[in-house]
């Protein structure tokens, strides 16, 4: 996981207008590109000798390929909107941060079943999301198949099939309800969580892309 960090210095004269625009318009527009998992906006608590205030907005993104796709498809357009509205009253510089570890308190009892068919089967992704690797069992979701449509042009999803022979193979893991919220954050706004029944009879959660299918 990477963090795309934007640090901004804002002049006092336009601060209320800028803050309202950031919260109501700009950050939602960045997230609507489907490239980022979430955004955190903070005010930097330090004295400004030259006046004004400084802020940081941190956008979480799955990987380098997705961030590069944002640079290519969206970044220039969104920056021009800021420049058009506020000109030199807002100065921004951008950095990229690589998430190495995420430490969390010990998990509570595992009670939720999660069926995965993509990146959450990878140990590196599991360590990033859960701070541990998972032990799972192979299972299948019947009457479904991998969709031709990719979420954000990069990530797979599945769709229902009228052919009863179609099935999606994957792994089912037992995790805690607390960890399930971590998966919600990882999958982001581009996916929705749905309850399904696997061929083994296990009722589990699966994440489906919001692609209109």
WOCOR-V935736 format. One record per residue. PSI is psi in whole degrees, -180 to 180 (none if undefined). OMEGA is omega as a letter, one per 20 degrees, with the letter a starting at -180 (NA if undefined). D_FIRST is the distance of its C-alpha to the first C-alpha in whole Angstrom. Layout:
psi:PSI omega:OMEGA d_first:D_FIRST
psi:PSI omega:OMEGA d_first:D_FIRST
This chain:
psi:144 omega:r d_first:0
psi:157 omega:r d_first:4
psi:123 omega:r d_first:7
psi:106 omega:a d_first:10
psi:127 omega:r d_first:13
psi:116 omega:r d_first:16
psi:131 omega:a d_first:19
psi:138 omega:r d_first:23
psi:126 omega:a d_first:26
psi:132 omega:r d_first:29
psi:147 omega:a d_first:32
psi:-34 omega:a d_first:34
psi:-29 omega:a d_first:36
psi:9 omega:a d_first:34
psi:-51 omega:a d_first:31
psi:-43 omega:r d_first:32
psi:-43 omega:a d_first:32
psi:-44 omega:r d_first:29
psi:-44 omega:r d_first:27
psi:-42 omega:r d_first:29
psi:-41 omega:r d_first:27
psi:-47 omega:a d_first:24
psi:-39 omega:a d_first:24
psi:-24 omega:a d_first:26
psi:-59 omega:a d_first:25
psi:-53 omega:a d_first:22
psi:-44 omega:r d_first:19
psi:-35 omega:r d_first:20
psi:-40 omega:r d_first:21
psi:-45 omega:a d_first:17
psi:-30 omega:a d_first:16
psi:-12 omega:r d_first:19
psi:-18 omega:a d_first:17
psi:6 omega:a d_first:15
psi:-24 omega:a d_first:12
psi:151 omega:a d_first:10
psi:-39 omega:r d_first:10
psi:168 omega:r d_first:12
psi:138 omega:r d_first:13
psi:123 omega:r d_first:15
psi:132 omega:a d_first:18
psi:155 omega:r d_first:20
psi:133 omega:a d_first:23
psi:122 omega:a d_first:23
psi:84 omega:r d_first:26
psi:155 omega:r d_first:28
psi:135 omega:r d_first:32
psi:109 omega:a d_first:32
psi:-35 omega:a d_first:35
psi:10 omega:a d_first:35
psi:174 omega:a d_first:35
psi:-179 omega:a d_first:32
psi:155 omega:r d_first:29
psi:144 omega:a d_first:25
psi:159 omega:r d_first:22
psi:134 omega:r d_first:18
psi:122 omega:a d_first:16
psi:119 omega:r d_first:12
psi:122 omega:r d_first:11
psi:135 omega:a d_first:7
psi:145 omega:a d_first:6
psi:-48 omega:a d_first:5
psi:174 omega:a d_first:5
psi:-41 omega:a d_first:8
psi:-40 omega:r d_first:11
psi:-40 omega:r d_first:10
psi:-41 omega:r d_first:10
psi:-36 omega:r d_first:13
psi:-37 omega:r d_first:15
psi:-46 omega:r d_first:15
psi:-43 omega:a d_first:16
psi:-39 omega:a d_first:19
psi:-26 omega:a d_first:20
psi:-32 omega:a d_first:20
psi:-47 omega:a d_first:19
psi:-43 omega:r d_first:23
psi:-45 omega:a d_first:24
psi:-36 omega:r d_first:23
psi:-38 omega:r d_first:23
psi:-35 omega:r d_first:27
psi:-43 omega:r d_first:27
psi:-46 omega:a d_first:26
psi:-39 omega:a d_first:29
psi:-39 omega:a d_first:32
psi:-38 omega:a d_first:32
psi:-8 omega:r d_first:31
psi:-133 omega:a d_first:32
psi:5 omega:r d_first:32
psi:-13 omega:r d_first:32
psi:123 omega:r d_first:28
psi:128 omega:a d_first:26
psi:144 omega:r d_first:23
psi:152 omega:a d_first:20
psi:141 omega:r d_first:17
psi:156 omega:r d_first:14
psi:132 omega:a d_first:11
psi:134 omega:r d_first:9
psi:125 omega:r d_first:6
psi:119 omega:a d_first:6
psi:-48 omega:r d_first:8
psi:153 omega:r d_first:10
psi:114 omega:a d_first:11
psi:135 omega:a d_first:14
psi:162 omega:r d_first:16
psi:160 omega:r d_first:20
psi:144 omega:a d_first:22
psi:157 omega:r d_first:21
psi:-177 omega:a d_first:24
psi:142 omega:a d_first:26
psi:120 omega:a d_first:25
psi:-6 omega:a d_first:26
psi:141 omega:r d_first:24
psi:135 omega:a d_first:24
psi:123 omega:r d_first:21
psi:127 omega:a d_first:21
psi:144 omega:r d_first:18
psi:7 omega:a d_first:19
psi:-131 omega:a d_first:16
psi:-23 omega:a d_first:12
psi:-4 omega:r d_first:13
psi:-12 omega:a d_first:15
psi:135 omega:a d_first:13
psi:-39 omega:a d_first:13
psi:-41 omega:r d_first:10
psi:-41 omega:r d_first:8
psi:-44 omega:r d_first:11
psi:-36 omega:r d_first:11
psi:-42 omega:a d_first:7
psi:-45 omega:a d_first:9
psi:-9 omega:a d_first:13
psi:29 omega:r d_first:13
psi:165 omega:r d_first:15
psi:153 omega:a d_first:16
psi:148 omega:r d_first:18
psi:121 omega:a d_first:22
psi:177 omega:r d_first:23
psi:145 omega:r d_first:26
psi:143 omega:r d_first:26
psi:174 omega:a d_first:27
psi:150 omega:r d_first:28
psi:111 omega:a d_first:28
psi:161 omega:r d_first:31
psi:33 omega:r d_first:32
psi:160 omega:r d_first:29
psi:162 omega:r d_first:27
psi:132 omega:a d_first:24
psi:151 omega:r d_first:25
psi:-25 omega:a d_first:25
psi:139 omega:r d_first:23
psi:137 omega:r d_first:19
psi:122 omega:a d_first:17
psi:17 omega:a d_first:16
psi:6 omega:a d_first:18
psi:-35 omega:a d_first:15
psi:142 omega:a d_first:15
psi:158 omega:r d_first:18
psi:176 omega:a d_first:20
psi:162 omega:r d_first:23
psi:160 omega:r d_first:27
psi:155 omega:a d_first:30
psi:144 omega:r d_first:33
psi:-13 omega:r d_first:36
psi:113 omega:a d_first:37
psi:-14 omega:r d_first:37
psi:-15 omega:r d_first:36
psi:139 omega:r d_first:33
psi:152 omega:r d_first:30
psi:121 omega:r d_first:26
psi:147 omega:r d_first:25
psi:-157 omega:r d_first:22
psi:146 omega:r d_first:22
psi:133 omega:a d_first:23
psi:151 omega:r d_first:21
psi:121 omega:a d_first:23
psi:173 omega:r d_first:21
psi:162 omega:r d_first:22
psi:-34 omega:r d_first:22
psi:-43 omega:r d_first:20
psi:-28 omega:r d_first:17
psi:-35 omega:r d_first:18
psi:-29 omega:r d_first:17
psi:-37 omega:r d_first:13
psi:-39 omega:r d_first:13
psi:-45 omega:a d_first:15
psi:-39 omega:a d_first:12
psi:-46 omega:a d_first:9
psi:-33 omega:r d_first:12
psi:-171 omega:a d_first:13
psi:-16 omega:a d_first:16
psi:-14 omega:a d_first:16
psi:156 omega:r d_first:17
psi:147 omega:a d_first:20
psi:134 omega:a d_first:21
psi:143 omega:r d_first:24
psi:130 omega:a d_first:26
psi:167 omega:r d_first:28
psi:126 omega:a d_first:30
psi:170 omega:a d_first:29
psi:-28 omega:r d_first:32
psi:-12 omega:a d_first:33
psi:-7 omega:r d_first:33
psi:133 omega:r d_first:30
psi:124 omega:a d_first:29
psi:166 omega:r d_first:25
psi:143 omega:r d_first:23
psi:152 omega:a d_first:21
psi:126 omega:a d_first:19
psi:138 omega:r d_first:20
psi:143 omega:r d_first:19
psi:73 omega:a d_first:21
psi:12 omega:r d_first:23
psi:17 omega:r d_first:27
psi:none omega:NA d_first:27
